[in-house]
Amino acid sequence: MTHTDKVLDKAIAEDIVASLEARTLVNADDIEVSVSNNVVELSNSTPDLAAREAPANAALHTAGVKSLQNNLLISRL
């Protein structure tokens, strides 16, 4: 992975987090976003299906994303 790839991955992650911060359905601080070679991985847990899908939609609509691995779990309280 080149320096340019790392910079692009970081920019993608920042764009996704910014998009999550603009949404009220999910707390961006609760979602772990990692990017490697333009592949996004989301992890942690969410309270319901809608909150699980919101970060996935944000990632899929972010420029530069090649694919998404949504590892968010729905927590049952």
Secondary structure by P-SEA (a helix, b strand, c coil): ccaaaaaaaaaaaaaaaaaaaaccccccccbbbbbcccbbbbbcccccccccaaaaaaaaaccccccccccbbbbcc
